[in-house]
């Protein structure tokens, strides 16, 4: 009987070791299509990476901003530039630790091709932000750390526009 319970305990322990689902992948074309499907909402795209300290430092502000503004018609899409081969191991722990509440995709495309197709003016610096109006038109792009207040200022102007 002891062997039976030992087997049950071992089976229960191994059931908890389930692989995490793979993060969704994207490329420039797919990302543009996702943005177009969000027509009617203000969209923020944040390009980031786990190895980028400013990216990680600003994430709590992004989480708080999305929590506060999602119901007001704002969508936030995180796009990780981490290596696609290791992203499923490196990205989820960061997302869990920072309680990221918005969708995060991983680029599945050569980064130079992604940059050329998504924004030829972008030189690869992160963090990088893109802001789209309710008609899914890109109205602004900028690089560098961003605060809650900066996002709020940029987004409020678009939300007030009809």
N, C-alpha and C positions, 0 to 999 in steps of 0.2 A: 504494500500500500504506500509505503514511503517513496518508492520509485515513481509511482503514479503521480503523487503530488509534486515531486521534484520535476517531472516532465511537464506538468501543467504550469508550474512556476516558470520554467525555462521558456516554454512556448509563449506565455504571457509577456515575458521580458523581451523576447525577440519581436513580438508584434509591435512594440513601441518604436522599433528601429525601422521606420518606413522612410524611404527616400523622399526628400522634399520635391514638390513638383518643379519642373523646369520653368525658369522665368521666361515670359514671352519674348520672342526675338522680333527685331524690326530692321528695316533698311530705309533709305531716304524716301522711296516711293510709298512704302507702307505707312511711314510716319505722316507724310503729307495727306494720305487718304484718311488716316485716323483723325487728323485735324479737320479735314473737310466734313467728316461725319459729325463733328461737334458744332456745326454751324448753328448759330443762335446763342452760343455761349462764348464768353471770353476765355481764351485758352493761353496757358503759359506752358512752354516746353523748357525743361531744365536739363541741359547736358552736364553730366557729372561723372565722377569715378571714385571708387573706394580709396584710391591712393592719393586723392586730392584733398589736402587738409581743409582748405576753405570750403570745399563742397560739403564735407561732413559737418563742419562748424555751423553752416547756415541751415542745415536740414531741420533742426527744431523749429526755426522760424517758418520754413516751408510747410511743415506739418500743421503748425498752428494756423497759418494763413489759409490753407486748404480747408481745415475744419471750420473756420469762420466764414469763408466766402463761397464754399461749394453750393450751398443752398441759394446763394444770390446770383447764380449763373456763371460761376467760374470753374474751369477744369484745369488741373495741373497734371502734366505728364512728365515723369522722370525718365531720362534716357541714359542708361549706364554705358560708358565707353570702356568698361573693363573688358579684358580679354574674354571672348566668347567661350573659349574652352574651359576656363576656370570660374566664370561668373556665377555659376550655380552653387559654387562653394564659397566665394568671397562676398557676394552681394547680399544674400538673405540674412546673414548675421548682422550686418549693418542696418538693414531695414527693420529687423526685429528690435535691435537695441534702441534705435531712434523712434520706434513706433510709427514708421512711415505709413500714412493712410491714403496715399494716392497711387495710381498705377505706375509701375516701373517696368521699362522694357530694356533689353540689352541689344546693342547694335550687332547685327549679323551681316556685316559687310565690311570690306576693306575701309578703314577710316578715311583714307584720302578720297576714295570714291564717294563715301557717305558725305564728306564735306563738300566735294564738288557738286553733288546732286542736291543736297539739302540747302547749302548756303556757301556759294563760292567765295564770299568775302570772309568767311570764318577761317581762322588760321590754326584751329585746334586747341585754343586755350579753354580751360575750364576753371570754374563754372561758367557756363554760357546760358543765356536766357533768350527766349523768343516770346513775343507777345502778339496775340492775334485778336482781332476784333470779332464782333458777333457775325460778321460776314465771312469769317475765316481768312481774312486778309492780314498778312504780317504787317504790323505797324511799328514794331521796334525790335531791335536785337542789341544785346550788350553782354560784355564779359566782366567777370569779377564777382566778388561776394555781394550778395543782396540781402537786405534786411526785410523784415515784416513791413516796416514803414515805407520802404521804397516800393515794394510790391503793391501795397495798399494805394499809394499815390498814383502809380501807373494804371492800376486796374479800375480805381474809382472813376477816373476820367472816361474810360471806355464804357463802364456800366451806366454812366450818366448820359452817354451819347445815344441818341435814338436814330 
